[in-house]
Amino acid sequence: MVESLVTSNKAMETQISLLAQTPLVPFPERHPDVVTTNSEGQIENPKESDNEVEESS
């Protein structure tokens, strides 16, 4: 039990150290106008449209 916790903590320490080395990217100044979904559809102006989806070809 203790050995598995030590292994888990070591893995988390490794992940955190890798993330800490990743350069920070500034946030975009505004929200995107087009959102691509997993099904490859696009939503134009997602806040304004009521879930209208255009299928991309």
Secondary structure, 3 states (H helix, E strand, C coil): CHHHHHHHHHHHHHHHHHHHHCCCCCCCCCCCCEEECCCCEEEECCCCCCCCCEECC
